[in-house]
Amino acid sequence: MIHMPAALMYCLKNRKYSWCYETEPQKYVDGRRFFWPRGKVLGGSSSINAMVYVRGHAYDFDRWEKEGAQGWSYADCLPYFRKCQTHELGANEYRGGDGPLYVSRGRSRNPLYKAFIDAAVQTGYPFTDDGNGYQQEGFGYFDMTIRDGKRCSTAVGYLKPAMARRNLSVITDALATKILFDKNRAVGMEYLHGRDTVKRAYASRDVILSGGAINSPQLLLLSGIGNGEDLKKMGIPVLAHLPGVGQNLQDHLELYVAQKCTQPLTLYSYQWKFPHNMVRAGLQWFTTSTGVASTSHLESGGFVRSRADVPHPDIQFHFLPSVISDHGQKPAPCHAYQVHVGTMRPLGRGYLKLRTTDPRQNPIIEPNYLSNSEDVRDLRQCIRISREIFAQKAFDPFRGEELLPGSATQSDRDLDAFVRKTTETAYHPSCTAKMGSPKDPSTVVGPDLRVVGVEGLRVVDASIMPSIVSGNLNAATVMLAEKSADIILGRPPLPRSSAPVWKPSV
């Protein structure tokens, strides 16, 4: 299931593969609770994500350095993006050619992908042949972590080739419950193996947390590292007062703009109401790793600025030749296509706190979605730009009636109501144990990944991002891990890149 790209929606709500988290009711989003899938398998969320490989914009990493992450600018990070990657189009000053993570372009050749790109260009946006290279802004074909028709997760690219090493032990069916300390130094980990067997593992050097933006801060809090007042209320002895643990939570929201398709070119025929097509697609993939099941179908998209005074793209589009809802659980009603569109640098900030001291209980997740009115305004703009693209000549052969939001939804008030009713997470929680200067009281780890206030403990995952990147998170997280490996091992960093970055003229 995990390895079949088109089966990704069947993993999201399956507790065998996903933690299936849920947020608190969202005050500014009609009181809705949001479902948050996170990977519960080897490879983490790279084993259940949509496989779209987007690094973010160069200025995101320059911003990280300004926010206190010294040595994490774009010039410092680009060499590690290249080191991670083998791109099927070959290496250049932006792409890698011999890394563990295989990256490819889509092969389905559905004419709707090209229509979306052509329509965006007709709207006045540029074409970009590599949104991860010189120019992010514009529309083009997405990179994807798919190799020979199968998902290339970090488990496939990194872990599987290392499984034969004598210095590696992988324990599954385990839940980390507490970091073990000798005075102020982390020395190991306590964990549950199976249902209730308590075990301990000890470190000869550092303990490294890589649980992700939810599990890592939860484990820090359970171990006495966090806001001292909150920990005392929970009856947890305070080892280090770090008020930033669990704070600064950031995520991307997106919504769907959908239209009927007048030609039978979409994925409508490949759902359970047409079991013969589903079986045929599955058999083709299992025997040849080709066909409709060999892609995640998010093969084209783009990045634009919401306003002329925005320095780099803050809106992202994923085009899909189908319509989905409820995290892929509700079937499409007809032949239709949609764009997943959302803002990439929201202003709202949330937090994560312990619900109980039981590590098996999910924490309180409060993203504070749409708490800033500018985030609502920007999502409204996402709808209007999407409609403008769909109205272009390139879609004339395919365009039917608008399904979402619907042609009657036009005023700011109605669009805002649609935003609050339908917006969903893009599955990018991050920044809950942020990296920064030790002088910043909200910092959790320094640029060397060490947790402030204790010894022998580091964090390496999306939780340490100082701020969210302008795009999907997996590529940046893998880069972060590659660069962290050199830091942890005491190796000199790779030489800084001098590759140029495109700047808009308007």
SVG drawing of the C-alpha trace seen along z (x, -y; Angstrom):
<svg xmlns="http://www.w3.org/2000/svg" viewBox="-25 -47 61 56">
<polyline fill="none" stroke="black" stroke-width="0.4" points="0.0,0.0 2.7,-2.5 4.8,-2.0 2.0,-2.5 1.9,-6.3 -1.8,-6.5 -2.8,-4.7 -1.6,-7.5 -5.1,-8.5 -5.8,-5.0 -2.9,-5.5 -3.9,-8.9 -6.7,-7.7 -5.4,-4.2 -4.1,-4.0 -1.7,-1.3 0.2,-3.9 -0.8,-7.2 -0.9,-8.8 -4.3,-10.3 -4.0,-13.4 -6.8,-15.9 -6.6,-19.6 -8.7,-21.4 -11.9,-23.1 -10.8,-26.1 -12.4,-29.3 -11.9,-31.2 -12.8,-28.3 -16.4,-27.7 -15.3,-25.6 -14.0,-22.8 -11.5,-20.2 -8.8,-19.4 -7.5,-15.9 -3.7,-15.7 -2.2,-12.5 1.5,-12.0 3.6,-8.9 3.6,-6.1 5.9,-3.9 9.6,-3.7 10.2,-6.8 7.7,-8.8 5.5,-11.1 7.6,-10.6 5.9,-7.2 2.4,-8.6 2.8,-12.0 1.8,-13.1 5.4,-12.7 5.6,-16.3 9.2,-17.4 9.3,-21.2 12.3,-22.7 10.8,-26.1 12.2,-29.4 15.8,-30.5 14.7,-33.5 13.1,-31.1 16.6,-29.9 18.1,-33.4 15.2,-34.2 16.2,-31.3 19.6,-32.8 18.2,-36.2 15.9,-34.5 19.0,-33.2 19.9,-29.9 23.5,-30.9 25.0,-28.9 21.6,-27.9 21.2,-30.4 20.3,-29.3 24.0,-29.3 24.7,-27.0 21.7,-24.7 21.7,-24.3 24.7,-22.0 22.8,-19.7 19.7,-19.8 22.0,-18.6 23.6,-16.0 20.3,-14.5 19.1,-14.0 19.4,-12.0 17.3,-13.9 16.3,-12.0 17.1,-15.0 20.7,-15.1 22.8,-17.2 23.4,-20.9 24.2,-23.8 20.7,-23.3 20.0,-19.6 21.9,-16.6 22.9,-13.5 24.0,-10.8 22.0,-11.2 19.8,-8.7 16.5,-10.4 15.3,-9.8 13.3,-12.6 11.4,-12.4 8.8,-14.1 5.3,-12.8 4.7,-10.4 0.9,-10.3 0.7,-12.8 -2.9,-13.8 -3.6,-16.9 -5.2,-18.6 -1.7,-19.1 -0.5,-21.1 -3.8,-23.0 -3.3,-24.2 0.2,-25.4 -0.8,-27.0 -3.8,-28.7 -1.5,-30.2 0.8,-31.6 -2.2,-33.0 -3.2,-34.7 0.2,-36.4 2.3,-34.3 5.7,-32.9 6.6,-29.4 9.4,-27.8 11.1,-24.7 12.4,-24.0 10.6,-25.4 13.4,-24.0 16.1,-25.7 16.8,-29.2 13.2,-30.4 10.5,-29.2 7.9,-31.8 5.7,-30.5 4.0,-27.4 5.4,-24.1 5.8,-20.4 6.4,-19.2 9.3,-17.1 8.1,-14.0 9.9,-11.4 8.9,-8.5 11.3,-6.0 10.3,-3.4 6.6,-3.9 7.2,-3.4 7.4,-5.8 10.9,-6.8 10.5,-7.6 13.4,-8.2 12.9,-4.6 13.6,-3.4 16.3,-5.9 18.2,-6.1 17.2,-3.4 16.9,-0.3 20.4,-0.5 21.8,-0.9 19.9,2.0 22.9,4.4 25.2,2.2 26.4,3.7 26.1,0.5 22.3,0.1 19.4,1.6 15.9,0.8 13.1,1.5 9.5,1.3 6.2,1.4 7.9,-0.9 6.8,-4.2 9.4,-6.6 8.0,-7.7 10.8,-9.6 14.4,-10.8 16.7,-9.5 19.1,-11.9 22.1,-11.6 21.8,-15.0 21.8,-17.4 23.0,-15.1 20.8,-12.9 22.0,-9.3 19.2,-7.3 15.5,-6.7 12.8,-4.8 10.2,-3.3 7.3,-0.9 7.8,2.2 4.5,3.8 1.6,3.0 3.2,2.5 6.8,3.8 9.0,0.9 12.5,1.0 15.5,-1.4 18.2,-2.1 21.4,-4.0 23.6,-6.3 27.3,-6.4 27.3,-9.9 24.2,-12.1 20.5,-11.3 18.9,-12.6 15.1,-13.1 13.6,-12.9 9.9,-12.4 8.6,-15.3 6.8,-18.5 4.3,-16.8 6.1,-13.9 9.5,-15.6 8.1,-18.5 5.7,-16.1 8.6,-14.0 10.6,-17.0 7.7,-18.1 7.2,-14.6 10.9,-14.6 10.8,-17.9 12.0,-20.3 9.5,-23.1 7.6,-25.9 8.3,-25.4 4.9,-26.6 3.1,-24.3 5.2,-21.4 4.7,-22.0 0.9,-22.0 1.3,-18.6 3.4,-17.3 6.5,-16.9 9.8,-17.9 11.4,-20.7 14.8,-19.9 15.1,-22.9 12.8,-25.9 12.4,-26.4 9.1,-28.2 9.5,-27.8 8.9,-24.0 5.6,-23.4 5.2,-27.0 5.5,-28.7 3.4,-26.0 3.0,-26.7 1.1,-24.9 -0.2,-25.5 -3.9,-25.7 -5.3,-25.1 -8.7,-24.9 -10.1,-23.4 -11.4,-25.2 -13.1,-22.6 -14.8,-22.4 -16.6,-19.8 -14.7,-18.4 -16.5,-18.0 -14.2,-15.2 -13.6,-11.8 -10.0,-12.6 -10.1,-12.6 -9.6,-9.9 -13.4,-9.6 -13.4,-6.2 -10.7,-4.9 -12.7,-4.7 -14.6,-1.9 -17.8,-2.5 -15.8,-1.2 -14.2,1.9 -13.1,3.4 -11.0,0.3 -9.5,0.3 -8.5,3.9 -7.0,3.4 -5.0,0.5 -3.8,2.4 -2.8,5.4 -0.9,3.3 1.0,1.6 1.8,4.9 3.1,6.5 4.9,3.6 4.9,0.6 3.3,-1.5 -0.1,-3.0 -2.5,-5.2 -1.4,-3.8 2.3,-4.7 1.8,-8.5 0.3,-10.6 -1.3,-12.7 -0.1,-16.1 2.1,-16.5 1.8,-20.2 1.4,-23.4 2.9,-26.7 3.9,-29.5 2.8,-33.2 2.9,-36.3 -0.4,-37.5 0.6,-41.1 3.3,-43.1 5.0,-44.1 5.5,-40.5 9.2,-39.6 8.7,-36.0 5.8,-33.6 3.4,-33.1 0.7,-31.1 1.1,-27.6 -1.0,-25.6 -1.3,-21.8 -3.4,-20.7 -5.2,-17.4 -7.2,-15.8 -9.9,-14.7 -11.8,-16.1 -11.3,-14.8 -12.6,-15.7 -12.3,-14.5 -8.7,-13.6 -9.5,-11.4 -12.2,-9.5 -15.2,-10.8 -15.4,-9.7 -15.7,-12.2 -19.3,-12.8 -18.4,-13.2 -15.5,-13.9 -13.9,-17.0 -10.6,-18.6 -9.5,-20.9 -6.6,-22.9 -5.4,-22.7 -4.4,-26.3 -3.1,-27.9 -0.9,-30.4 2.7,-29.5 3.6,-32.0 0.6,-32.4 0.8,-34.9 -1.2,-32.9 0.8,-31.0 -0.3,-28.0 1.0,-25.8 1.2,-22.2 0.8,-21.2 0.5,-18.1 -3.0,-16.8 -1.9,-14.3 1.4,-12.8 0.5,-9.6 2.7,-9.4 0.1,-7.3 -2.4,-10.1 -2.2,-12.7 -1.2,-16.2 -3.3,-19.3 -2.8,-20.7 -3.9,-24.3 -2.8,-25.7 -4.9,-28.9 -5.9,-28.8 -7.2,-32.1 -6.6,-33.9 -5.0,-36.7 -7.5,-38.4 -4.8,-38.7 -4.7,-34.9 -8.4,-35.0 -7.8,-37.8 -5.0,-35.8 -7.0,-32.6 -9.8,-34.7 -7.2,-35.9 -6.3,-32.2 -9.8,-31.5 -9.9,-34.5 -6.5,-33.7 -7.6,-30.1 -10.8,-31.2 -8.9,-33.5 -6.6,-30.7 -9.5,-28.3 -11.2,-30.9 -8.4,-31.0 -8.5,-29.7 -6.5,-26.7 -9.4,-25.2 -12.0,-25.9 -12.1,-22.3 -12.5,-21.0 -14.4,-23.5 -17.8,-22.7 -19.6,-24.4 -17.8,-25.4 -18.3,-22.9 -16.3,-24.7 -16.9,-27.3 -19.8,-27.5 -20.6,-30.3 -23.0,-31.9 -20.2,-32.5 -18.7,-35.8 -18.8,-38.5 -16.0,-38.8 -18.4,-37.8 -19.5,-34.6 -15.9,-33.7 -14.8,-34.1 -17.6,-31.9 -16.4,-29.3 -12.9,-29.6 -14.0,-28.9 -16.2,-26.1 -13.9,-24.1 -10.2,-25.0 -8.1,-22.1 -4.5,-21.5 -1.9,-20.8 -0.2,-18.5 2.8,-20.7 3.0,-21.1 6.4,-22.5 8.5,-24.9 7.5,-23.6 11.1,-23.4 12.6,-26.2 16.3,-26.6 17.7,-30.0 20.1,-32.1 20.5,-31.0 19.9,-34.7 16.3,-34.3 14.1,-33.0 11.9,-31.2 14.8,-29.1 14.8,-25.4 17.8,-24.3 20.9,-26.2 22.3,-26.0 24.3,-23.0 20.9,-21.2 21.7,-21.0 18.8,-21.5 19.4,-24.6 20.0,-24.1 20.9,-20.4 23.7,-18.3 23.9,-15.4 20.5,-16.0 19.7,-17.2 16.6,-17.5 16.7,-16.9 13.3,-17.2 10.7,-19.7 10.1,-20.9 13.3,-22.9 12.5,-25.0 12.6,-28.6 9.7,-29.4 7.8,-27.4 9.2,-27.2 7.3,-28.3 6.3,-24.9 5.9,-21.2 8.1,-20.2 9.7,-16.9 12.5,-18.1 13.6,-20.8 13.4,-18.2 15.6,-15.8 18.1,-18.6 18.0,-19.6 18.9,-16.0 21.8,-15.8 23.3,-19.0 22.7,-18.0 24.6,-14.7 27.8,-16.7 27.3,-18.9 26.8,-15.9 29.8,-14.0 32.0,-17.1 32.6,-17.3 33.3,-20.6 30.3,-21.9 30.0,-21.5 31.3,-24.6 28.7,-27.4 26.8,-27.7 27.0,-30.8 24.1,-29.7 21.9,-32.8 18.3,-33.3 15.7,-34.8 14.2,-38.2 10.9,-39.5 11.0,-42.8 7.5,-43.8"/>
</svg>
